Each structure stands twice: as C-alpha cells, then as structure tokens.
C-alpha cells in the first residue's frame, strides 16, 4: 500500500540516500559526469532534517503486509502562512527501478 505523509527526523538519512541515487541516475543526461559525481558525493548538511521539516517535505512509501516501509520518493509542499496548501509539490524525487 502506498502511503504519503509528512517527513519525520527519522527519514533524513533515507531521503539523503534517495537524493544521491536520483542525482547519480537521472542527472547524467543533463550534466557532465564529473559534475554529477561531485554533486552526488556532497555530504549531508548538519541541518538537513530541519530543512526538510521547515519546507514541509513529504514522503511516499510502500508499506508491505508485514508493515515494513520502503521509501519511494519525497517532495516539498508549498504552504501559506496559515498552513494551507498553495499549489502542487514543486520538487519531487523518486526511486527508479
């Protein structure tokens, strides 16, 4: 079952790993190999969890019958000052098989 939810601090490392895979796989057709390699190798910022939470990040996960979760993708939701959605996600990253 696919579940979409707000990011938690516990998601931080899995999201960074998925981000790195997305850069390594999807960006080679748009950027030189050395640029992609350097970009993908950049270390996780110490405040990455805070960034995800402050930018209203969401994750899509596959929940198996035995309740194990697999991260499928993540993105960011635009919210206004009242906490209401302004538009659809403006960035989405996903795992490609």
N, C-alpha and C positions, 0 to 999 in steps of 0.2 A: 504494500500500500504506500502510495506517495503522500508525504506529509510536508506542508510548508509551515514554517514557524520562524519566530524571531531568533536571532543569534544569541547564544549564551557564551560566556567566557570559555567554557569547556570546548567550544567549537573552534577556537582560534587556530590551533596547530593544524587541524584537518583542513580548514579553509586556506591556510597559507600553502599547504601541500598541494591542494587542488589548484590554487592560483598559479603555482610554479609549473604544474603539469600543463595547464591551459596555455601559459606563455610559451613553454617549450614546444608544444604540439601545434598550436594554432597560429603563432606569430611568424614562423619560419617563411611563410609565403609572402609576408609583407615587410620583413626586416632582414638585414644581413645576419648570417648565422652567429657571428661574434657578438653582435648587439643583443640578440636573443639569449645567448649563453650568459652574458654578463647580467642582463636583466633578470633572468630566471635564478641566477645564483645569489642575488641580493638577499641579505639576512632579514629575518622578520623584525620589524620595528618593535621596540620595547612597549610601545603604546598601541599596538595593533588591535588588541581586544577593545580598548577604549574607542578607537576609531570605528570599529565595526558597530559597536553599540550606539555611539553618537550619530552615525549615519543611517541608523535604522536598517541594518543588514538583516536579510532573511536567508534561510537555507531551505533547500528542497532535499528531502531524504527519503530513502526507500526503507520502510520498516518491514522486516520479514515476519513470518508467522511466529518465530521464536523471539520476537521483539528486538532483534538486532537491527541497528540503524547503519545505513550506508549513505554517506554524503554524495549527492548527485550534482549539486550546484549551489551557488549563492548569488545574491544581488543586493541592491540597495533600493529602498523605497523612499520617495520624496514625501515628506510630511510638512504641513504648515505649522505655525506656532501653536495652533490648537491641538495638534497631533492627528489631524485628518490628512488623508492621502491627497496629494496634489496631482499626481499623474502616475503612469505605469513605471515599473522599475527602469532606471536609467542606465544601469550596467548589470549584466548577468554573465556569470562564469559557470561553465558546466563541464562535467566529466564526459569525455567522448570515448566510446568503446573502441 
